[in-house]
Every structure is written in structure tokens, then in C-alpha cells.
Amino acid sequence: MTFYIRSEQDPRALAQAAQRTVNRLDASLPVYDIKTVEMQIRRRTSSIAFFAMLSAAFAVLATILASIGLYGVTAYNAARRTQEMGIRVALGAEGAHILRLVMREVLWLTVIGIGVGAPSAIALGRLVQSELYGMKASDPPVMIEAAALITAVSTLAGYVPARRGARAVSTRCERCVTSRS
């Protein structure tokens, strides 16, 4: 049997008073496991809070791994296209043009990823709809924030190798022009 007592007094002092009162009425009634409502709520929601923290940690890890992967792919593409970039610079393209060329490819891949990922997230979100408290599987603000975060991370991850590739090509072409003269 469970009893709840509402009071404005200190819960610990009230628990001791309630235990003494029950013992006075009937000493054979056991009184144990006395908790405040806050303690019960914390105990009941601790597994949900742990699952939420674990999910958030995996989301951060997935974002980090995705940005590292995007960085690697972009750096590889920039290195692979060094000759093409060199030809473009030799024909008059500037570093900013090369940077735009690489960044356009990065952002195009990002748009494709968001275009495939958003509907997939909505579909998979419906599977866990019952576990989401106060949210829908397709919560628009969350989806917009996630797309903005992925765009920002991919832009940053793509900018570094794109800038490095543009700088490397410009430096090589300057050396070629200097050695020919």
C-alpha cells in the first residue's frame, strides 16, 4: 500500500513523524521505503534521462565522424583535382574561383545529403514516436536546426581543404612561372 502526504514542512521530519504515528496506531504495520515525490520522479525518469544523454552523445559523435569524413573526401577531391586546378589557374582563374569551385561541390553534396537524410529521419522517427516526450517525429524546428548544423559543419569541413588546394595550386603555378622566366 502506498500513501502520499502533502505538507509544507521538511519531508524528512514529516517522514519520521508519519512513521511514529503509524507505529503508535499499529506496531505490526511495516513502514519502509519513504521517499519524496521528487525522489520518485527522479527514479522513474532516470532511465529516460540516461537514454536521452546517450542519444545526444551518439548524435555528437555522428556529427564529428560525418565532418571528419566530409573533410577527408573533400581533401581527397582537392588533391585529385590539383592538375585541373593548375590548368584553370594557368588559364587565368584566381584562387577565389578555385575555392568557389570546390565549395560548390561540397555544398551540393550537403544538399543531397540533407535531401536524403531528412525524409529518412522522419520515417525512422515515426518508429520511435512513442519514446519522444513533447516532440513529434517530424518536429520542424529540430529538423531545421539539424540541417543548419550539418550545413555549417560541412561548410567548415570543406573550406579548409578547398583553401589549401587553391593555395597549393597558386603556389605551384607561381613557381612554374618563375622557373620558366
N, C-alpha and C positions, 0 to 999 in steps of 0.2 A: 504494500500500500504506500502511496506517495502523498505527502501533504505539502502544501505551499503556504507560507506565512508571509504576509506583506506587512512591512513596518518601515518606519523612518529611522530606526535605531541601527546600531552597528550589527551586521549579520552574525559575527562571531559571538557576541554577547547574547543575541537573540537565540542562537542555536543552543547555547548552554542552558538558557532559561527554558527553552522548549523541551530539552532532554530531561531537566529536573522535573518539569510539570508532568511529563508522560510517566516518569518513574514514580512520582507521587500517586498518580491515578492507578497505574498497574505496573508493578515492578517486573512482571514477566514479559512485557512488550519490549522487543528489541528496538533500539533507536541507533541507527548507524548510517553511514554514507551521507552525512549532512553537507549540502552544497548550496551555494548561492545560485541564483538564476544565471548570473554572468558566467560562473564556472561551468554550468551545464551547457550553455550556449557555446562557450569556447570548446568544450569537449566534443560536442556534436559537430561543430563546424571545422574542427582541426584537420580532418582528412580532406575536406573540400579545400581548405586554405593551402594544405600541402600540395594537393593536385594542381591548384592554380599557380603556386610558386614554381612547381616543377614544369608546368606547361610554359610559363613565362621564361624560365631558364632555357628550355629547349628552343623556344622561339628566338631568343637572343643568339643562341648557338647556331641555329639555322641561318639567321641573318648574317652572322660573321662568316660562316662557311660559304654562303652564297656570294658575299662580297669578295672573299678570297678567290673563289672560283672565277668570278667575273673578272677580277684583276688578272688572274693567270691567263684566261682566254684572250683578254684584250692585249696583254703584254705579248703573248704569242703571235696574235694577228699583227700587231705593230711591228714586231721583229720580222715576221714573214713578209711583210709588205714594204720592207726598207728599200728595196730596189725600186719598187713602184713609186714610193715617196721621193726617192732620189731623182727619178726621171721627172716627176712633177715639179720638183724644186729647180731642176736644170731647165725646164721649160718656162720657169718664171713664177711658180707657186711659192707663196710665203709660208712661214711656219704656222701662222694663224689658219691658213687654208688647210694645211695638213692636219692640224688639231681638229678643225671642224669636220674633216672627212672621217677621222677615227671616231670622234664623239657622236657623229650622226649614226654610225654603225652601232655604237654602244646603246644609244637611246632607242634605236629601232629594235634591238634585241630586248631591251627593257619593256617596251610597249608590247611586244609579242608575249613576253613572259607574264606581264600583268593581264593581258587579254586571255591567256590560257589559265593562269593561276586564279583569277578572281571567280570565274564560274566554277572551277574545281573546288575552291574554298567554300563557296555557297553550297554546292552539292554535298560535300563532306561535312559541312557544318550542320546540315539537317540530320545527320546521323547522331550527332552529339547534342542536339537541341535540348533534350531533357536535362542535360548536365549544366546548361548555361542558365544562371540565375540573373534575371533582369536584363537579358540580352536576347536578341533574335540571332539566328544563324547568319542572316544577311544584314547585320546592323550597318547602315550606310556610313555613319561617321567612322566606325572602326575600319571599314573597307577603304575609305578614302585616306585615312591616316596610314594604313599599311601600304597602299600604293604610293603615297608621297614618300614614305620612309624608304621603300625599295628604290624609287626613282633617285632619291638623294644619295643613297649608298652606291647605286650603280654609276651615277654621275661622278662621284668622288673616286670610285674604284677604276673607272675608265679614264679619268682625267690624267692621273699620274703616268700610266704607260703611254698615253697619247702624247702628252707633253714631252716625255722622254724620247719617244720616237721622232717627233718633229724636231727636237733639239739635236738628236743624233744625226739625222739626215742633213740638217742645215750645217752642222759642224763638218761632216764628211764632204759635203759639196764645196764648202769654203776651202777645205784642204786640197780638193781636186783642182779648183780654180787657181789656187796659189801655187801648186806644184807645176801646173801647165805653163804659167807665165814666166 
